[in-house]
Amino acid sequence: MEKAILDFTGCKYFSDFHKRIKEALQFPEYYGENWDAFWDCVICESPIEFIEIRGEHTLPESWASQIEFLHQILLEAKSERAKYGQEFDYVIVD
């Protein structure tokens, strides 16, 4: 099982948020740094099967809806990949 650590500790800019996602999850260079592109890459492009998310508590409070959206997409990705017999899960470590 290929694992990734997605660490948001010290992330202050939303553009940096998506860059950390891209690097940790091994997304391709053409990753569009938006939620539609995130969905596409998490489903089809990333070899990662398990994500450990760290540092969420350090993110600005104004990003709460974006963090919730991230969780929602990951939960849906888990369900979608399971349909095809692919392992996928995540844990939030904070």
N, C-alpha and C positions, 0 to 999 in steps of 0.2 A: 504494500500500500504506500503510495507516494504522499508524503505529508508536506505541509507548508505552515510557516509561522507568519501571520499577518499582524505586524506590530504597528499600532497607531500612536504609540507613545511620542509625545512632542509634536505631533502633526497639527499645524496651525492654519494651513491654507487648504481649501478644498481641492485644488489642483494637485497638491502633494498627496492628499488622501487617495486619489485615483492612481497616482504614480506608484504608491506603495502597494496597492492592489495589483497593479500590472506586474511589478517585479516579483512579489511574493508568489503569485499564482501562475507565473510564467506565461502571461498573455503575450500574444504576438505584437510586433511593433505597431501594427495598424489599429490597435485597441483604441476606440474612440473616446475613452474616459467619460462615459455616461452609462446610465443604468441599462439601456437597451443593449449596448455593446457588452456590458458586464454579463448580462444574461447569456448572450450568444457565446461568449468566451467560456463561461463557466460550464455550459452545456457541451460545447463542441471543440473548444480549443485547448483547454487546460488539462494536463495529465494528472493534476492534483486530485486526490481522493479524500483527503482529510485536511481541514484547515483549523489551526489553533489561532484564535483572534485575541490579541492582547492590546491593552492600552485604551480601550474604548472610554473608560472613565476619565481620561485626560483630554478628550475631544471637547470642543466648545459646546455648550448647552444648546446653542442655536442650530446645531447639526442633528438634534435628536430625531427629527423626522427622517433624515437621511440614513441614520444608523438603523432605525426601525425598518426602512425600506431594504437595506442590505440584508437584515435578518430574514425578512419576508422572501427575498429572492433566493437566499441560500436554502431556506426551507422548501421552497418550490423546486429548486434544482435537485435537492435530495430525492424528492418524490419523482421527478421527471427521469432522473438517471436510473432510479430503481426499476422503472418500467422496462429498461433495456438491460437489466442485470448488472448495472455498473454501481460499484460502491461509491458513496459520497456522504460525508458528514462533516460537522464542524462543532467546535466548542468555544465558548467565550470564557477567557481566563482573565478575571479582574478582581 
